Amino acid sequence: MLDDEIAVATTRIETMLGDIAVAVHPDDPRYWHLHGRSLRHPLCPRLLPVVTDTSVDMCVGTGVCVCVCIVRIPVRHFAVVVKLRNVGCYE
């Protein structure tokens, strides 16, 4: 079922094509119903898995972190740890 959505703020819209997942804190009750599910990417025909990690700060913005493995080394490492698929921006 793909009828849920999560609002995510970004200042770098150009990186959205490199999105590989959406991360939420496992203790955040706002997103419990999405744990282990997938969300449709707004710009391309790709599903983004919703993963949980305690490094996500529930108090910042919407409490959601988009994983873009092409941007920063820590996110690339996180992607490997939770076994996310890397994508090319032109895929």
BARO-447416 format. One record per atom (N, C-alpha, C): residue in one letter; atom name; x, y, z. Coordinates in nm, 4 decimals. Layout:
<rs>
{rest:A | atom:CA | east:X | north:Y | up:Z}
...
</rs>
This chain:
<rs>
{rest:M | atom:N | east:0.0850 | north:-0.1177 | up:0.0000}
{rest:M | atom:CA | east:0.0000 | north:0.0000 | up:0.0000}
{rest:M | atom:C | east:0.0894 | north:0.1239 | up:0.0000}
{rest:L | atom:N | east:0.0669 | north:0.2120 | up:-0.0947}
{rest:L | atom:CA | east:0.1541 | north:0.3270 | up:-0.1112}
{rest:L | atom:C | east:0.0783 | north:0.4582 | up:-0.0998}
{rest:D | atom:N | east:-0.0152 | north:0.4680 | up:-0.0082}
{rest:D | atom:CA | east:-0.0945 | north:0.5901 | up:-0.0001}
{rest:D | atom:C | east:-0.0497 | north:0.6847 | up:0.1109}
{rest:D | atom:N | east:0.0600 | north:0.6525 | up:0.1797}
{rest:D | atom:CA | east:0.1136 | north:0.7422 | up:0.2820}
{rest:D | atom:C | east:0.2212 | north:0.8305 | up:0.2215}
{rest:E | atom:N | east:0.2430 | north:0.9452 | up:0.2843}
{rest:E | atom:CA | east:0.3517 | north:1.0312 | up:0.2399}
{rest:E | atom:C | east:0.4178 | north:1.0937 | up:0.3607}
{rest:I | atom:N | east:0.5427 | north:1.1342 | up:0.3412}
{rest:I | atom:CA | east:0.6195 | north:1.1994 | up:0.4459}
{rest:I | atom:C | east:0.6705 | north:1.3309 | up:0.3895}
{rest:A | atom:N | east:0.6524 | north:1.4374 | up:0.4652}
{rest:A | atom:CA | east:0.7055 | north:1.5673 | up:0.4239}
{rest:A | atom:C | east:0.8518 | north:1.5755 | up:0.4671}
{rest:V | atom:N | east:0.9380 | north:1.6083 | up:0.3720}
{rest:V | atom:CA | east:1.0807 | north:1.6225 | up:0.3992}
{rest:V | atom:C | east:1.1258 | north:1.7555 | up:0.3418}
{rest:A | atom:N | east:1.1922 | north:1.8341 | up:0.4243}
{rest:A | atom:CA | east:1.2443 | north:1.9626 | up:0.3773}
{rest:A | atom:C | east:1.3866 | north:1.9431 | up:0.3268}
{rest:T | atom:N | east:1.4213 | north:2.0130 | up:0.2213}
{rest:T | atom:CA | east:1.5569 | north:2.0053 | up:0.1685}
{rest:T | atom:C | east:1.6019 | north:2.1414 | up:0.1191}
{rest:T | atom:N | east:1.7285 | north:2.1657 | up:0.1313}
{rest:T | atom:CA | east:1.7861 | north:2.2880 | up:0.0741}
{rest:T | atom:C | east:1.8667 | north:2.2542 | up:-0.0502}
{rest:R | atom:N | east:1.8758 | north:2.1259 | up:-0.0819}
{rest:R | atom:CA | east:1.9529 | north:2.0820 | up:-0.1976}
{rest:R | atom:C | east:1.8655 | north:1.9940 | up:-0.2864}
{rest:I | atom:N | east:1.7713 | north:2.0566 | up:-0.3519}
{rest:I | atom:CA | east:1.6763 | north:1.9813 | up:-0.4344}
{rest:I | atom:C | east:1.7455 | north:1.9054 | up:-0.5475}
{rest:E | atom:N | east:1.8631 | north:1.9529 | up:-0.5888}
{rest:E | atom:CA | east:1.9337 | north:1.8865 | up:-0.6990}
{rest:E | atom:C | east:1.9819 | north:1.7464 | up:-0.6620}
{rest:T | atom:N | east:1.9868 | north:1.7144 | up:-0.5335}
{rest:T | atom:CA | east:2.0313 | north:1.5813 | up:-0.4928}
{rest:T | atom:C | east:1.9175 | north:1.4802 | up:-0.4857}
{rest:M | atom:N | east:1.7946 | north:1.5230 | up:-0.5067}
{rest:M | atom:CA | east:1.6803 | north:1.4332 | up:-0.4903}
{rest:M | atom:C | east:1.6860 | north:1.3120 | up:-0.5825}
{rest:L | atom:N | east:1.7503 | north:1.3231 | up:-0.6971}
{rest:L | atom:CA | east:1.7594 | north:1.2085 | up:-0.7872}
{rest:L | atom:C | east:1.8498 | north:1.0993 | up:-0.7316}
{rest:G | atom:N | east:1.9292 | north:1.1323 | up:-0.6289}
{rest:G | atom:CA | east:2.0145 | north:1.0340 | up:-0.5649}
{rest:G | atom:C | east:1.9552 | north:0.9757 | up:-0.4379}
{rest:D | atom:N | east:1.8306 | north:1.0084 | up:-0.4072}
{rest:D | atom:CA | east:1.7660 | north:0.9540 | up:-0.2869}
{rest:D | atom:C | east:1.7579 | north:0.8024 | up:-0.2960}
{rest:I | atom:N | east:1.7952 | north:0.7346 | up:-0.1865}
{rest:I | atom:CA | east:1.7871 | north:0.5888 | up:-0.1860}
{rest:I | atom:C | east:1.6993 | north:0.5345 | up:-0.0741}
{rest:A | atom:N | east:1.6660 | north:0.6182 | up:0.0249}
{rest:A | atom:CA | east:1.5820 | north:0.5716 | up:0.1354}
{rest:A | atom:C | east:1.5345 | north:0.6911 | up:0.2170}
{rest:V | atom:N | east:1.4396 | north:0.6639 | up:0.3040}
{rest:V | atom:CA | east:1.3913 | north:0.7612 | up:0.4011}
{rest:V | atom:C | east:1.4149 | north:0.6993 | up:0.5381}
{rest:A | atom:N | east:1.4851 | north:0.7725 | up:0.6256}
{rest:A | atom:CA | east:1.5155 | north:0.7198 | up:0.7586}
{rest:A | atom:C | east:1.4355 | north:0.7941 | up:0.8648}
{rest:V | atom:N | east:1.3854 | north:0.7196 | up:0.9605}
{rest:V | atom:CA | east:1.3133 | north:0.7759 | up:1.0752}
{rest:V | atom:C | east:1.3686 | north:0.7108 | up:1.2010}
{rest:H | atom:N | east:1.3490 | north:0.7775 | up:1.3142}
{rest:H | atom:CA | east:1.3927 | north:0.7209 | up:1.4420}
{rest:H | atom:C | east:1.2970 | north:0.6078 | up:1.4790}
{rest:P | atom:N | east:1.3500 | north:0.4938 | up:1.5254}
{rest:P | atom:CA | east:1.2607 | north:0.3808 | up:1.5566}
{rest:P | atom:C | east:1.1616 | north:0.4075 | up:1.6701}
{rest:D | atom:N | east:1.1894 | north:0.5068 | up:1.7546}
{rest:D | atom:CA | east:1.0989 | north:0.5369 | up:1.8662}
{rest:D | atom:C | east:1.0015 | north:0.6506 | up:1.8361}
{rest:D | atom:N | east:1.0017 | north:0.7013 | up:1.7138}
{rest:D | atom:CA | east:0.9130 | north:0.8126 | up:1.6780}
{rest:D | atom:C | east:0.7750 | north:0.7578 | up:1.6419}
{rest:P | atom:N | east:0.6762 | north:0.7806 | up:1.7270}
{rest:P | atom:CA | east:0.5434 | north:0.7224 | up:1.7028}
{rest:P | atom:C | east:0.4744 | north:0.7751 | up:1.5775}
{rest:R | atom:N | east:0.5168 | north:0.8899 | up:1.5272}
{rest:R | atom:CA | east:0.4542 | north:0.9440 | up:1.4053}
{rest:R | atom:C | east:0.4763 | north:0.8538 | up:1.2849}
{rest:Y | atom:N | east:0.5821 | north:0.7723 | up:1.2882}
{rest:Y | atom:CA | east:0.6183 | north:0.6935 | up:1.1708}
{rest:Y | atom:C | east:0.6203 | north:0.5433 | up:1.1954}
{rest:W | atom:N | east:0.5699 | north:0.4981 | up:1.3097}
{rest:W | atom:CA | east:0.5690 | north:0.3546 | up:1.3377}
{rest:W | atom:C | east:0.4984 | north:0.2766 | up:1.2276}
{rest:H | atom:N | east:0.3918 | north:0.3320 | up:1.1754}
{rest:H | atom:CA | east:0.3141 | north:0.2590 | up:1.0741}
{rest:H | atom:C | east:0.3884 | north:0.2460 | up:0.9409}
{rest:L | atom:N | east:0.4987 | north:0.3175 | up:0.9247}
{rest:L | atom:CA | east:0.5742 | north:0.3111 | up:0.8000}
{rest:L | atom:C | east:0.7005 | north:0.2256 | up:0.8082}
{rest:H | atom:N | east:0.7358 | north:0.1783 | up:0.9273}
{rest:H | atom:CA | east:0.8571 | north:0.0971 | up:0.9417}
{rest:H | atom:C | east:0.8528 | north:-0.0225 | up:0.8466}
{rest:G | atom:N | east:0.9597 | north:-0.0366 | up:0.7688}
{rest:G | atom:CA | east:0.9694 | north:-0.1494 | up:0.6774}
{rest:G | atom:C | east:0.8897 | north:-0.1363 | up:0.5490}
{rest:R | atom:N | east:0.8247 | north:-0.0251 | up:0.5287}
{rest:R | atom:CA | east:0.7457 | north:-0.0049 | up:0.4067}
{rest:R | atom:C | east:0.8249 | north:0.0757 | up:0.3056}
{rest:S | atom:N | east:0.7660 | north:0.1062 | up:0.1937}
{rest:S | atom:CA | east:0.8305 | north:0.1864 | up:0.0898}
{rest:S | atom:C | east:0.7418 | north:0.3033 | up:0.0526}
{rest:L | atom:N | east:0.8056 | north:0.4114 | up:0.0120}
{rest:L | atom:CA | east:0.7353 | north:0.5311 | up:-0.0342}
{rest:L | atom:C | east:0.7771 | north:0.5603 | up:-0.1769}
{rest:R | atom:N | east:0.6867 | north:0.6119 | up:-0.2541}
{rest:R | atom:CA | east:0.7160 | north:0.6461 | up:-0.3935}
{rest:R | atom:C | east:0.7961 | north:0.7755 | up:-0.3992}
{rest:H | atom:N | east:0.9033 | north:0.7733 | up:-0.4776}
{rest:H | atom:CA | east:0.9847 | north:0.8934 | up:-0.4971}
{rest:H | atom:C | east:0.9008 | north:0.9943 | up:-0.5766}
{rest:P | atom:N | east:0.9045 | north:1.1232 | up:-0.5390}
{rest:P | atom:CA | east:0.8184 | north:1.2206 | up:-0.6074}
{rest:P | atom:C | east:0.8633 | north:1.2582 | up:-0.7486}
{rest:L | atom:N | east:0.9884 | north:1.2299 | up:-0.7840}
{rest:L | atom:CA | east:1.0390 | north:1.2745 | up:-0.9142}
{rest:L | atom:C | east:1.0681 | north:1.1632 | up:-1.0135}
{rest:C | atom:N | east:1.0791 | north:1.0414 | up:-0.9679}
{rest:C | atom:CA | east:1.1138 | north:0.9329 | up:-1.0595}
{rest:C | atom:C | east:1.0433 | north:0.8044 | up:-1.0157}
{rest:P | atom:N | east:1.0347 | north:0.7068 | up:-1.1047}
{rest:P | atom:CA | east:0.9606 | north:0.5839 | up:-1.0719}
{rest:P | atom:C | east:1.0437 | north:0.4892 | up:-0.9861}
{rest:R | atom:N | east:1.0673 | north:0.5285 | up:-0.8616}
{rest:R | atom:CA | east:1.1479 | north:0.4485 | up:-0.7706}
{rest:R | atom:C | east:1.0792 | north:0.4442 | up:-0.6351}
{rest:L | atom:N | east:1.0885 | north:0.3297 | up:-0.5694}
{rest:L | atom:CA | east:1.0367 | north:0.3183 | up:-0.4334}
{rest:L | atom:C | east:1.1521 | north:0.3361 | up:-0.3356}
{rest:L | atom:N | east:1.1288 | north:0.4152 | up:-0.2307}
{rest:L | atom:CA | east:1.2292 | north:0.4405 | up:-0.1287}
{rest:L | atom:C | east:1.1907 | north:0.3641 | up:-0.0029}
{rest:P | atom:N | east:1.2761 | north:0.2724 | up:0.0430}
{rest:P | atom:CA | east:1.2435 | north:0.2014 | up:0.1670}
{rest:P | atom:C | east:1.2487 | north:0.2958 | up:0.2861}
{rest:V | atom:N | east:1.1597 | north:0.2737 | up:0.3818}
{rest:V | atom:CA | east:1.1631 | north:0.3481 | up:0.5075}
{rest:V | atom:C | east:1.2442 | north:0.2637 | up:0.6047}
{rest:V | atom:N | east:1.3588 | north:0.3175 | up:0.6467}
{rest:V | atom:CA | east:1.4463 | north:0.2467 | up:0.7392}
{rest:V | atom:C | east:1.4483 | north:0.3220 | up:0.8719}
{rest:T | atom:N | east:1.4875 | north:0.2527 | up:0.9779}
{rest:T | atom:CA | east:1.4934 | north:0.3166 | up:1.1087}
{rest:T | atom:C | east:1.6373 | north:0.3208 | up:1.1574}
{rest:D | atom:N | east:1.6704 | north:0.4293 | up:1.2243}
{rest:D | atom:CA | east:1.8035 | north:0.4441 | up:1.2812}
{rest:D | atom:C | east:1.7970 | north:0.5426 | up:1.3962}
{rest:T | atom:N | east:1.8679 | north:0.5137 | up:1.5036}
{rest:T | atom:CA | east:1.8655 | north:0.6009 | up:1.6209}
{rest:T | atom:C | east:1.9416 | north:0.7306 | up:1.6000}
{rest:S | atom:N | east:2.0170 | north:0.7433 | up:1.4914}
{rest:S | atom:CA | east:2.0894 | north:0.8684 | up:1.4653}
{rest:S | atom:C | east:1.9979 | north:0.9779 | up:1.4103}
{rest:V | atom:N | east:1.8763 | north:0.9426 | up:1.3695}
{rest:V | atom:CA | east:1.7812 | north:1.0423 | up:1.3204}
{rest:V | atom:C | east:1.7269 | north:1.1197 | up:1.4398}
{rest:D | atom:N | east:1.7336 | north:1.2523 | up:1.4320}
{rest:D | atom:CA | east:1.6864 | north:1.3377 | up:1.5413}
{rest:D | atom:C | east:1.5375 | north:1.3658 | up:1.5223}
{rest:M | atom:N | east:1.4559 | north:1.3131 | up:1.6116}
{rest:M | atom:CA | east:1.3099 | north:1.3299 | up:1.6019}
{rest:M | atom:C | east:1.2664 | north:1.4747 | up:1.6172}
{rest:C | atom:N | east:1.3513 | north:1.5578 | up:1.6766}
{rest:C | atom:CA | east:1.3136 | north:1.6962 | up:1.7071}
{rest:C | atom:C | east:1.3543 | north:1.7964 | up:1.5997}
{rest:V | atom:N | east:1.4231 | north:1.7514 | up:1.4971}
{rest:V | atom:CA | east:1.4664 | north:1.8418 | up:1.3903}
{rest:V | atom:C | east:1.3701 | north:1.8293 | up:1.2726}
{rest:G | atom:N | east:1.3114 | north:1.9404 | up:1.2325}
{rest:G | atom:CA | east:1.2189 | north:1.9407 | up:1.1193}
{rest:G | atom:C | east:1.1047 | north:1.8433 | up:1.1398}
{rest:T | atom:N | east:1.0832 | north:1.7580 | up:1.0399}
{rest:T | atom:CA | east:0.9758 | north:1.6592 | up:1.0486}
{rest:T | atom:C | east:1.0228 | north:1.5296 | up:1.1140}
{rest:G | atom:N | east:1.1510 | north:1.5234 | up:1.1545}
{rest:G | atom:CA | east:1.2043 | north:1.4019 | up:1.2142}
{rest:G | atom:C | east:1.2363 | north:1.2948 | up:1.1122}
{rest:V | atom:N | east:1.2516 | north:1.3361 | up:0.9874}
{rest:V | atom:CA | east:1.2787 | north:1.2432 | up:0.8779}
{rest:V | atom:C | east:1.4095 | north:1.2830 | up:0.8117}
{rest:C | atom:N | east:1.4883 | north:1.1842 | up:0.7769}
{rest:C | atom:CA | east:1.6143 | north:1.2082 | up:0.7075}
{rest:C | atom:C | east:1.6110 | north:1.1320 | up:0.5758}
{rest:V | atom:N | east:1.6339 | north:1.2012 | up:0.4663}
{rest:V | atom:CA | east:1.6420 | north:1.1342 | up:0.3377}
{rest:V | atom:C | east:1.7858 | north:1.0900 | up:0.3173}
{rest:C | atom:N | east:1.8041 | north:0.9659 | up:0.2781}
{rest:C | atom:CA | east:1.9386 | north:0.9126 | up:0.2545}
{rest:C | atom:C | east:1.9753 | north:0.9336 | up:0.1087}
{rest:V | atom:N | east:2.0779 | north:1.0121 | up:0.0890}
{rest:V | atom:CA | east:2.1289 | north:1.0412 | up:-0.0454}
{rest:V | atom:C | east:2.2752 | north:1.0009 | up:-0.0438}
{rest:C | atom:N | east:2.3061 | north:0.8838 | up:-0.0961}
{rest:C | atom:CA | east:2.4405 | north:0.8297 | up:-0.0780}
{rest:C | atom:C | east:2.5457 | north:0.9015 | up:-0.1614}
{rest:I | atom:N | east:2.5065 | north:0.9906 | up:-0.2507}
{rest:I | atom:CA | east:2.6062 | north:1.0594 | up:-0.3318}
{rest:I | atom:C | east:2.6574 | north:1.1863 | up:-0.2661}
{rest:V | atom:N | east:2.6044 | north:1.2222 | up:-0.1508}
{rest:V | atom:CA | east:2.6359 | north:1.3521 | up:-0.0922}
{rest:V | atom:C | east:2.7475 | north:1.3467 | up:0.0107}
{rest:R | atom:N | east:2.7339 | north:1.2629 | up:0.1125}
{rest:R | atom:CA | east:2.8287 | north:1.2648 | up:0.2235}
{rest:R | atom:C | east:2.8738 | north:1.1245 | up:0.2602}
{rest:I | atom:N | east:2.9980 | north:1.1125 | up:0.3021}
{rest:I | atom:CA | east:3.0547 | north:0.9837 | up:0.3408}
{rest:I | atom:C | east:2.9731 | north:0.9146 | up:0.4508}
{rest:P | atom:N | east:2.9299 | north:0.9838 | up:0.5603}
{rest:P | atom:CA | east:2.8523 | north:0.9121 | up:0.6635}
{rest:P | atom:C | east:2.7238 | north:0.8503 | up:0.6096}
{rest:V | atom:N | east:2.6603 | north:0.9156 | up:0.5141}
{rest:V | atom:CA | east:2.5361 | north:0.8591 | up:0.4580}
{rest:V | atom:C | east:2.5692 | north:0.7380 | up:0.3724}
{rest:R | atom:N | east:2.6796 | north:0.7427 | up:0.2988}
{rest:R | atom:CA | east:2.7206 | north:0.6259 | up:0.2210}
{rest:R | atom:C | east:2.7476 | north:0.5078 | up:0.3133}
{rest:H | atom:N | east:2.8131 | north:0.5336 | up:0.4262}
{rest:H | atom:CA | east:2.8398 | north:0.4278 | up:0.5229}
{rest:H | atom:C | east:2.7087 | north:0.3732 | up:0.5785}
{rest:F | atom:N | east:2.6158 | north:0.4612 | up:0.6123}
{rest:F | atom:CA | east:2.4841 | north:0.4196 | up:0.6622}
{rest:F | atom:C | east:2.4144 | north:0.3314 | up:0.5588}
{rest:A | atom:N | east:2.4242 | north:0.3691 | up:0.4318}
{rest:A | atom:CA | east:2.3602 | north:0.2927 | up:0.3246}
{rest:A | atom:C | east:2.4157 | north:0.1511 | up:0.3182}
{rest:V | atom:N | east:2.5442 | north:0.1357 | up:0.3393}
{rest:V | atom:CA | east:2.6056 | north:0.0031 | up:0.3389}
{rest:V | atom:C | east:2.5587 | north:-0.0773 | up:0.4602}
{rest:V | atom:N | east:2.5538 | north:-0.0141 | up:0.5758}
{rest:V | atom:CA | east:2.5156 | north:-0.0825 | up:0.6989}
{rest:V | atom:C | east:2.3732 | north:-0.1376 | up:0.6904}
{rest:V | atom:N | east:2.2806 | north:-0.0600 | up:0.6374}
{rest:V | atom:CA | east:2.1414 | north:-0.1074 | up:0.6297}
{rest:V | atom:C | east:2.1099 | north:-0.1733 | up:0.4959}
{rest:K | atom:N | east:2.2151 | north:-0.1967 | up:0.4162}
{rest:K | atom:CA | east:2.2048 | north:-0.2705 | up:0.2887}
{rest:K | atom:C | east:2.1104 | north:-0.2044 | up:0.1880}
{rest:L | atom:N | east:2.1318 | north:-0.0747 | up:0.1666}
{rest:L | atom:CA | east:2.0520 | north:-0.0035 | up:0.0673}
{rest:L | atom:C | east:2.1208 | north:-0.0106 | up:-0.0686}
{rest:R | atom:N | east:2.0424 | north:-0.0094 | up:-0.1714}
{rest:R | atom:CA | east:2.0939 | north:-0.0135 | up:-0.3073}
{rest:R | atom:C | east:2.1409 | north:0.1237 | up:-0.3486}
{rest:N | atom:N | east:2.2607 | north:0.1331 | up:-0.4044}
{rest:N | atom:CA | east:2.3107 | north:0.2594 | up:-0.4570}
{rest:N | atom:C | east:2.2489 | north:0.2830 | up:-0.5942}
{rest:V | atom:N | east:2.2209 | north:0.4067 | up:-0.6263}
{rest:V | atom:CA | east:2.1640 | north:0.4392 | up:-0.7567}
{rest:V | atom:C | east:2.2447 | north:0.5485 | up:-0.8208}
{rest:G | atom:N | east:2.2443 | north:0.5497 | up:-0.9523}
{rest:G | atom:CA | east:2.3043 | north:0.6601 | up:-1.0247}
{rest:G | atom:C | east:2.1996 | north:0.7690 | up:-1.0421}
{rest:C | atom:N | east:2.2423 | north:0.8910 | up:-1.0492}
{rest:C | atom:CA | east:2.1466 | north:1.0016 | up:-1.0635}
{rest:C | atom:C | east:2.0778 | north:1.0016 | up:-1.1981}
{rest:Y | atom:N | east:2.1281 | north:0.9268 | up:-1.2925}
{rest:Y | atom:CA | east:2.0672 | north:0.9232 | up:-1.4266}
{rest:Y | atom:C | east:1.9978 | north:0.7920 | up:-1.4538}
{rest:E | atom:N | east:1.9738 | north:0.7143 | up:-1.3494}
{rest:E | atom:CA | east:1.9100 | north:0.5842 | up:-1.3638}
{rest:E | atom:C | east:1.7678 | north:0.5981 | up:-1.4118}
</rs>
